[in-house]
Amino acid sequence: MAEPIRSTLAGSRIGATALADLLGHWSTRGGLAGDSALYRLLALRIARLADTGELSAGLRLPPERELAAALSVSRNTVAAAYQLLRDEGMAESRQGAGTRIVPHRTTPAAVHRANGFFSGLLEASVVEADLSIAAVAGAPQVADALIQPASVMDPYMLRETITSNGYFPYGLPWLRTAIAGHLTRLGLPSTADEVMVTTGGQQALDLLVRGEVLPGQPVAVEDPTFPGVLDALHRSGASVIGIPADDGVDPDRLDHILRTHRPALVYLIPTHDNPTGLVMPADVRHRVTRLAAAYPDTLFVDDMTLAELTLDTALAFGEGPPPPPLAAAGLANLVTVGSLSKVYWGGLRVGWIRGDTGLISRLAAAKATADLGSPAFQQAIVAALLEDQHDAILAWRLDWLRERYSALASALTTYLPEWTWPVPRGGLTIWARLPGHEQDSGAFAQAALRHGVAIVPGRLLSATGGRIRSGDYLRLAFTQPPEVLTSAVTALAQLSSPAIRVAS
Ligand SMILES: Cc1ncc(COP(=O)(O)O)c(C=O)c1O
């Protein structure tokens, strides 16, 4: 994922780790009936990527040995997969020129080298324990509201929404007002015209990147960061700069990057970072807002998608409620992004951007081109929930979350005592470091997949693809039921010996 688009075009070859990322959950047998030998699964997935144009015609595949190491399989497995591709006319090999995808019908999508993180969602696969996606099941209040909308909404409001033409590129006015009220309660005084509704937080980020960053322009992110933003940045052709951030961004490094690179955008997750779950300390927040004042041409994006998800570890550390968003400092270049996906339900696909009214107008124009607005009916239901039931839903979600966090944390402590991780103050994920003898978390994640556990290798969260850092980390989401989390960790513990890991 971390390889920018241009390198694929120029070099006409794909590296082993980049291909491993594109392969997604290739080794799970769920989607297939019949023969599920590993080499067949591998050949099938590569052939499918060639069919869809994600592996372009003429592209040179990685050497067998390198791909075998990246996938934690034997070299024979890769050799047999390549042979099958050759037998079926999908690939050809020449002495000294390696194995290439043969020319076939292709699409413009072939130029892209992104979506390493989302590939698990894009393909049909069945994983026993999916700890790779930090997504939550819907809260019961949300289920009730969707089943019986009139139980949360005045039927008059519902009818008024349905008798409109239904297209709201800025968002349903009622929901824009409700989100502005919600942000005001979180410490960021806002008005409806500073808010636009998006199809989840992901679209908010994608619109910002496509609208405010030209291809090739630099964008600074924490390293590690939310992998969805990296996919959006790579797909748009931005030049991504990672700021090393073990326990939050280092303001001196950020200052240096602003001075030397003048990025178009700086993306930060100050409250309950994804993946670490940490909170940016007050003095660092202060420095960041001072830097935003000094660089008014750079947009500073505060992603507060996870900001309300406070674990009780925060209380143990003597922390109060989460600090207000950075934009509370009142500068036009401080933008806030948020979503209800993690508190209510991802299937609602309701997120937002809060910013200067000029920015909101530009982005609404871009959203109109993309989808003419998010579904109005869902927006009406969310507006009602946000106004009347938010506290109850949040309280339910925090109980749900804390139970799962403590199951995962105690299983890790019991079964994998050598793994280390910063204690998260909130969020949905643990950022775990493998012990010294386990250097490559990508190969570990591949082996875990074949044992029914999906986890995210650190490089997918790294601007440098894990070359400089994050390569020995894994992200574990605690969104599955507690018993699934416990059995997933016991399965991971059995993989601690590399000898039993390499499959053929
Ligand atoms: C920090 C962060 N931002 C944005 C998103 C995307 O949210 P949504 O599901 O609303 O698109 C996520 C989802 O994991 C996230 O963790």
Ligand as a Chemical Component Dictionary entry (heavy atoms), coordinates in Angstrom:
data_LIG
# 
_chem_comp.id                   LIG 
_chem_comp.type                 NON-POLYMER 
_chem_comp.pdbx_formal_charge   0 
_chem_comp.three_letter_code    LIG 
# 
loop_
_chem_comp_atom.comp_id 
_chem_comp_atom.atom_id 
_chem_comp_atom.alt_atom_id 
_chem_comp_atom.type_symbol 
_chem_comp_atom.charge 
_chem_comp_atom.model_Cartn_x 
_chem_comp_atom.model_Cartn_y 
_chem_comp_atom.model_Cartn_z 
_chem_comp_atom.pdbx_ordinal 
LIG C1 C1 C 0 -9.581  7.608 12.645 1  
LIG C2 C2 C 0 -10.644 7.148 11.684 2  
LIG N1 N1 N 0 -11.135 7.997 10.779 3  
LIG C3 C3 C 0 -12.090 7.634 9.904  4  
LIG C4 C4 C 0 -12.585 6.354 9.895  5  
LIG C5 C5 C 0 -13.633 5.987 8.875  6  
LIG O1 O1 O 0 -14.894 6.054 9.462  7  
LIG P1 P1 P 0 -16.235 5.691 8.710  8  
LIG O2 O2 O 0 -16.528 4.261 8.985  9  
LIG O3 O3 O 0 -17.243 6.607 9.303  10 
LIG O4 O4 O 0 -16.049 5.962 7.252  11 
LIG C6 C6 C 0 -12.098 5.419 10.817 12 
LIG C7 C7 C 0 -12.582 4.024 10.803 13 
LIG O5 O5 O 0 -11.952 3.132 11.325 14 
LIG C8 C8 C 0 -11.107 5.831 11.738 15 
LIG O6 O6 O 0 -10.608 4.978 12.646 16 
# 
loop_
_chem_comp_bond.comp_id 
_chem_comp_bond.atom_id_1 
_chem_comp_bond.atom_id_2 
_chem_comp_bond.value_order 
_chem_comp_bond.pdbx_ordinal 
LIG C1 C2 SING 1  
LIG C2 N1 SING 2  
LIG C2 C8 DOUB 3  
LIG N1 C3 DOUB 4  
LIG C3 C4 SING 5  
LIG C4 C5 SING 6  
LIG C4 C6 DOUB 7  
LIG C5 O1 SING 8  
LIG O1 P1 SING 9  
LIG P1 O2 DOUB 10 
LIG P1 O3 SING 11 
LIG P1 O4 SING 12 
LIG C6 C7 SING 13 
LIG C6 C8 SING 14 
LIG C7 O5 DOUB 15 
LIG C8 O6 SING 16 
# 
